[in-house]
Amino acid sequence: MGTIITEKNLEEARHAIALLAVKEGVSETEICASIMEAISVGLANQNPAVQARWRSITPNGERITPERLIAWAAKKI
């Protein structure tokens, strides 16, 4: 069973992105672009175990977004 991500979790992730952007002196768009690049690399991995892990982030086949990835990771920690 996948981890349930709520709208509150996504809002907290958006807030984390905003805080990181301020801390790093870059835009939120730049932070999200970097995360999307990492997501793309991860999704391209051919290892079945890695693919299963990525599928577990959005078990309903939803698109993985930076906010969703952060919310998922926060719940796993």
Secondary structure, 3 states (H helix, E strand, C coil): CCCCCCHHHHHHHHHHHHHHHHHHCCCHHHHHHHHHHHHHHHHHCCCHHHHHHHHHHCCCCCCCCHHHHHHHHHHHC
